Amino acid sequence: WRSEADTKEFEKRTAILVDQFDHAGHNGKLTLGENIGDNVGLTASFQAASMNPKFDNDTRKKFFLQYAHVWCSIYRPSFEEQQLKTNPHALGWARTNEQIKQQAKFKETFMCKDGDKMVLPEDKIVHIW
């Protein structure tokens, strides 16, 4: 249903997510489908929320904090190890931090600087669609 060129471009874009989650201690290929879903969902929800004229910097901060609250979790070490090997969902902290890094407005909202842990270089920010 998609051309070979489209498939190659999609694989190029998603390879960045695979690499990002591999470096975060996950199996980026195993979690790729869910990581794409989280990326697209967070991006779309941020864009929708930002259409509200009252979506100021304080509200943006609350948006990102609420997203992080969704994925708060604590695991026993043995369970976490099992999840990293078998679960196609990244652990909560990675679903938060690795996805929020993909949002350009996060850097602006929290006044992060290039080189900070939560800031990705522009060429590492994934735009799936």
Disulfide bonds with the S-S distance in Angstrom:
none
